[in-house]
Amino acid sequence: MNITRYMKEHTELIKTAILKGGKKELAELRELHRRRIEYMQHERLVHLLVTLTVAVLMVMSLILMVIHTKPEVLVLLVLLLVLLIPYIFHYFFLENTVQEWYKLMDEIEKHIK
C-alpha cells in the first residue's frame, strides 16, 4: 500500500464531497473521515517511534565514531543517515496531512450545521 497516494486520494475525495454533498452524505463522510484520521494517527505514532529510534542509533554511532575512528562505524553512520532522511520527510508528510485532515473535519462539521 502506498500511504502517500492513499492519503492524497482521501484528501481529494473529502474536498470534492464537501463541495457536492448534502447533510446526510456529509454525516456519513464525517464518520469515514474520522476513522481514517484514527488510522493515520496510529500510522503517525509508529513512524515517529521508528524515526526517533533511527535518530538515536545514528547519534550513538556518531559518538562511537568520535571515540573509535573505525571505517565500519563510519559505514554504519552513513547508512543510518541515509535511512533517517527519508523517514523524517515521510513523518512530516504524515504530520502535515493529518493536520490538514483536521481542518477538513472542521469544514465538514461547518457544512453539516
CYANA upper distance limits for C-alpha pairs under 8 A (distance plus 0.5 A):
  1 MET  CA      6 TYR  CA      8.28
  2 ASN  CA      6 TYR  CA      6.69
  3 ILE  CA      7 MET  CA      6.55
  4 THR  CA      8 LYS  CA      6.72
  5 ARG  CA      9 GLU  CA      6.49
  6 TYR  CA     10 HIS  CA      6.68
  7 MET  CA     11 THR  CA      6.62
  7 MET  CA     97 THR  CA      7.96
  8 LYS  CA     12 GLU  CA      6.82
  9 GLU  CA     13 LEU  CA      6.64
 10 HIS  CA     14 ILE  CA      6.67
 11 THR  CA     15 LYS  CA      6.71
 11 THR  CA    101 TRP  CA      7.75
 12 GLU  CA     16 THR  CA      6.56
 13 LEU  CA     17 ALA  CA      6.53
 14 ILE  CA     18 ILE  CA      6.56
 14 ILE  CA     29 LEU  CA      8.12
 14 ILE  CA     33 HIS  CA      8.29
 14 ILE  CA    104 LEU  CA      7.87
 15 LYS  CA     19 LEU  CA      7.13
 15 LYS  CA    104 LEU  CA      8.00
 16 THR  CA     20 LYS  CA      6.88
 17 ALA  CA     21 GLY  CA      5.71
 17 ALA  CA     26 LEU  CA      7.92
 17 ALA  CA     29 LEU  CA      8.39
 18 ILE  CA     26 LEU  CA      7.51
 18 ILE  CA    107 GLU  CA      8.09
 18 ILE  CA    108 ILE  CA      6.91
 18 ILE  CA    111 HIS  CA      8.05
 21 GLY  CA     25 GLU  CA      6.07
 21 GLY  CA     26 LEU  CA      6.33
 22 GLY  CA     26 LEU  CA      6.48
 22 GLY  CA    112 ILE  CA      8.46
 23 LYS  CA     27 ALA  CA      6.56
 23 LYS  CA    111 HIS  CA      7.80
 23 LYS  CA    112 ILE  CA      5.72
 24 LYS  CA     28 GLU  CA      7.00
 25 GLU  CA     29 LEU  CA      6.55
 26 LEU  CA     30 ARG  CA      6.41
 26 LEU  CA    108 ILE  CA      7.00
 26 LEU  CA    111 HIS  CA      8.27
 26 LEU  CA    112 ILE  CA      7.08
 27 ALA  CA     31 GLU  CA      7.18
 27 ALA  CA    112 ILE  CA      7.49
 28 GLU  CA     32 LEU  CA      6.98
 29 LEU  CA     33 HIS  CA      6.47
 30 ARG  CA     34 ARG  CA      6.48
 30 ARG  CA    105 MET  CA      7.43
 30 ARG  CA    108 ILE  CA      7.10
 30 ARG  CA    109 GLU  CA      8.25
 31 GLU  CA     35 ARG  CA      6.79
 32 LEU  CA     36 ARG  CA      6.81
 33 HIS  CA     37 ILE  CA      6.62
 33 HIS  CA    105 MET  CA      7.82
 34 ARG  CA     38 GLU  CA      6.84
 34 ARG  CA    105 MET  CA      8.30
 35 ARG  CA     39 TYR  CA      6.85
 36 ARG  CA     40 MET  CA      6.69
 37 ILE  CA     41 GLN  CA      6.55
 37 ILE  CA     98 VAL  CA      7.24
 37 ILE  CA    101 TRP  CA      7.66
 38 GLU  CA     42 HIS  CA      6.95
 39 TYR  CA     43 GLU  CA      6.79
 40 MET  CA     44 ARG  CA      6.35
 40 MET  CA     94 LEU  CA      8.05
 40 MET  CA     98 VAL  CA      7.46
 41 GLN  CA     45 LEU  CA      6.70
 41 GLN  CA     98 VAL  CA      7.92
 42 HIS  CA     46 VAL  CA      6.82
 43 GLU  CA     47 HIS  CA      6.73
 44 ARG  CA     48 LEU  CA      6.58
 44 ARG  CA     91 TYR  CA      7.27
 44 ARG  CA     94 LEU  CA      6.59
 44 ARG  CA     95 GLU  CA      7.26
 45 LEU  CA     49 LEU  CA      6.79
 46 VAL  CA     50 VAL  CA      6.75
 47 HIS  CA     51 THR  CA      6.42
 47 HIS  CA     87 TYR  CA      8.04
 47 HIS  CA     91 TYR  CA      6.65
 48 LEU  CA     52 LEU  CA      6.54
 48 LEU  CA     91 TYR  CA      7.14
 49 LEU  CA     53 THR  CA      6.59
 50 VAL  CA     54 VAL  CA      6.71
 51 THR  CA     55 ALA  CA      6.60
 51 THR  CA     84 LEU  CA      7.13
 51 THR  CA     87 TYR  CA      6.36
 51 THR  CA     88 ILE  CA      7.12
 51 THR  CA     91 TYR  CA      8.29
 52 LEU  CA     56 VAL  CA      6.57
 53 THR  CA     57 LEU  CA      6.68
 54 VAL  CA     58 MET  CA      6.58
 54 VAL  CA     80 LEU  CA      7.13
 54 VAL  CA     83 LEU  CA      8.22
 54 VAL  CA     84 LEU  CA      6.74
 55 ALA  CA     59 VAL  CA      6.73
 55 ALA  CA     80 LEU  CA      8.28
 55 ALA  CA     84 LEU  CA      7.05
 56 VAL  CA     60 MET  CA      6.63
 57 LEU  CA     61 SER  CA      6.61
 57 LEU  CA     80 LEU  CA      8.03
 58 MET  CA     62 LEU  CA      6.61
 58 MET  CA     77 LEU  CA      6.37
 58 MET  CA     80 LEU  CA      6.14
 58 MET  CA     81 LEU  CA      7.20
 59 VAL  CA     63 ILE  CA      6.73
 60 MET  CA     64 LEU  CA      6.66
 61 SER  CA     65 MET  CA      6.46
 61 SER  CA     73 VAL  CA      6.98
 61 SER  CA     74 LEU  CA      8.46
 61 SER  CA     76 LEU  CA      7.53
 61 SER  CA     77 LEU  CA      6.20
 62 LEU  CA     66 VAL  CA      6.83
 62 LEU  CA     77 LEU  CA      6.87
 63 ILE  CA     67 ILE  CA      6.81
 64 LEU  CA     68 HIS  CA      6.27
 64 LEU  CA     69 THR  CA      8.21
 64 LEU  CA     73 VAL  CA      7.61
 65 MET  CA     69 THR  CA      5.53
 65 MET  CA     70 LYS  CA      7.23
 65 MET  CA     73 VAL  CA      6.27
 65 MET  CA     74 LEU  CA      6.99
 69 THR  CA     73 VAL  CA      7.83
 69 THR  CA     74 LEU  CA      8.29
 70 LYS  CA     74 LEU  CA      7.12
 71 PRO  CA     75 VAL  CA      6.76
 72 GLU  CA     76 LEU  CA      6.82
 73 VAL  CA     77 LEU  CA      6.57
 74 LEU  CA     78 VAL  CA      6.66
 75 VAL  CA     79 LEU  CA      6.63
 76 LEU  CA     80 LEU  CA      6.65
 77 LEU  CA     81 LEU  CA      6.66
 78 VAL  CA     82 VAL  CA      6.61
 79 LEU  CA     83 LEU  CA      6.70
 80 LEU  CA     84 LEU  CA      6.40
 81 LEU  CA     85 ILE  CA      6.78
 82 VAL  CA     86 PRO  CA      7.91
 83 LEU  CA     87 TYR  CA      7.11
 84 LEU  CA     88 ILE  CA      6.67
 85 ILE  CA     89 PHE  CA      6.96
 86 PRO  CA     90 HIS  CA      6.53
 87 TYR  CA     91 TYR  CA      6.47
 88 ILE  CA     92 PHE  CA      6.71
 89 PHE  CA     93 PHE  CA      6.73
 90 HIS  CA     94 LEU  CA      6.76
 91 TYR  CA     95 GLU  CA      6.61
 92 PHE  CA     96 ASN  CA      6.45
 93 PHE  CA     97 THR  CA      6.47
 94 LEU  CA     98 VAL  CA      6.58
 95 GLU  CA     99 GLN  CA      6.78
 96 ASN  CA    100 GLU  CA      6.68
 97 THR  CA    101 TRP  CA      6.65
 98 VAL  CA    102 TYR  CA      6.85
 99 GLN  CA    103 LYS  CA      7.17
100 GLU  CA    104 LEU  CA      6.85
101 TRP  CA    105 MET  CA      6.61
102 TYR  CA    106 ASP  CA      6.92
103 LYS  CA    107 GLU  CA      6.86
104 LEU  CA    108 ILE  CA      6.72
105 MET  CA    109 GLU  CA      6.68
106 ASP  CA    110 LYS  CA      6.59
107 GLU  CA    111 HIS  CA      6.75
108 ILE  CA    112 ILE  CA      6.72
109 GLU  CA    113 LYS  CA      6.89
